[in-house]
Amino acid sequence: MLENSTAEGSNNTDAELGNVEQVLVPVLDVLILVLGVGGHSLVMVILCGRRRRGVGHGRQSTPSSTTGTGTDILLLALSAADLLLLAMLPFHTAAVAMQHWPFGDLLCRLVSFLGATCASASAFTLASLAMSRYLIVVRPNKAYQLLSPRRVTLTAVLLWALACCLAAPQLAFRSVGILRRAPDDSACFAFLPHQDQVAYGLCHFLLAFLLPLAIIVVAYGSIYMFLWRSQQQGRAPQVERYQSKVTHTLAMQVLAFTLCWLPSYGLTLALLVSRSSGATGTSPRYGPFSVLARVMATSSTVANPILYVLMSQKFREDLLELFKMANGTRGAISMNTN
C-alpha cells in the first residue's frame, strides 16, 4: 500500500512538473529566441559593415586593423554558431510542450548533431577570442603575424571541423524510442551503450567545457599579470584603468560561461552515472533542475553578444552610427513620400 501511494505521488509530481514545464519553457524559449536572434543579427550587420567600409575605403593594412579584422572574423563565427544553435531551439520547445518527440528519427539525429556542434564551436570560438586578445595585448608583434584574416578564417574552419567530429556520434547513433509503451510517448534517446555513453559524455565535457574554460582563464589571467607588471614598472600611464576593465571582463566572461553551461553538463553527467536514458522532450522525470539547466544553456546565446561584443566601445560607436543611418534613411523616405 505504501509503495502504491509513493508511486502515485511520484506520478502526480511528474504530471505537475510536466504541466508547469509545458507553459514555462515555451515562454522562456520565445524570449531567448527573440533576444538571441536580434542581438546576433545586429552584431553580424555591424561586423559585416566594418569589413565593407574597410574594403570600400581602401584602407592600408596596419597591425591594429589586421588584428581587428581577425577578431571580427571570430566574432562572426561565434554569432553564426549561436544563431544556428537558436535555430534548433524550436524543435526542443515543441518536444517539451508536447511531452514527446514528434519529428521522427532523421530530425532526432540532425537536431542533436547540430546542437552539439554549435555548442562546441561556440565554446571553441570563445577560447580563440581569449587567445587573440592575449596576443593583441601581450604580444602585439606576434599578433600581427598570427591574426591575419586568412589565418583566422582557417582557424575558425578548423574549429568547426573539430566540433563536427566531436558531435558525429550524435548523427550516427541517435534514435527515437518509446518511453512507456505508448505510441505517442516517443523520445529522442541517448544513443550508445551505457559504458560508451559515459566515455563520450566525459570526453565532450572535457573538450567542449573544461578545456575552453581553462584557456579563457589562463589567457585573461596572463593579460592581467602583464598589465599589473607594466603598472609596477611604470611603462603604461593609463594601465590602471585598462587593468580594471580587463579584470571585470575576465570575471564576467568566466562567470557567464560557467553559469550557462555547467548546469547542463552537470545534469548530463548525473544522468549518465544514474544510467538514465538521456531523452529529449521528457525532462519532467529529472525534476525542475533540468528546466533550469536547459534555460541556462540556451541563454548563453543571449549573453555572448552582450559580454563579448557590446562591452566594446568600438562596437557601441558602430551601433550608434547604425542607428543614425537608419534614422536618416527613414527621414529621407518620409520626405520623398511627402
Secondary structure, DSSP 8 states (H G I E B T S, - for coil): -HHHHHHHHHHHHHHHHHHHHHHHHHHHHHHHHHHHHHHHHHHHHHHHHHHHHHHHTT----HHHHHHHHHHHHHHHHHHHHHHHHHHHHHHHHHHHHTS--SHHHHHHHHHHHHHHHHHHHHHHHHHHHHHHHHHHH-HHHHHHH--HHHHHHHHHHHHHHHHHHHHHHHHH-EEEESSS-TT-EEEE--S-HHHHHHHHHHHHIIIIIHHHHHHHHHHHHHHHHHHHHHHHT--TTHHHHHHHHHHHHHHHHHHHHHHHHHHHHHHHHHHHTT----BT-GGGG-HHHHHHHHHHHHHHHHHHIIIIIT-HHHHHHHHHHHHHHHHHHHHHHHHH-
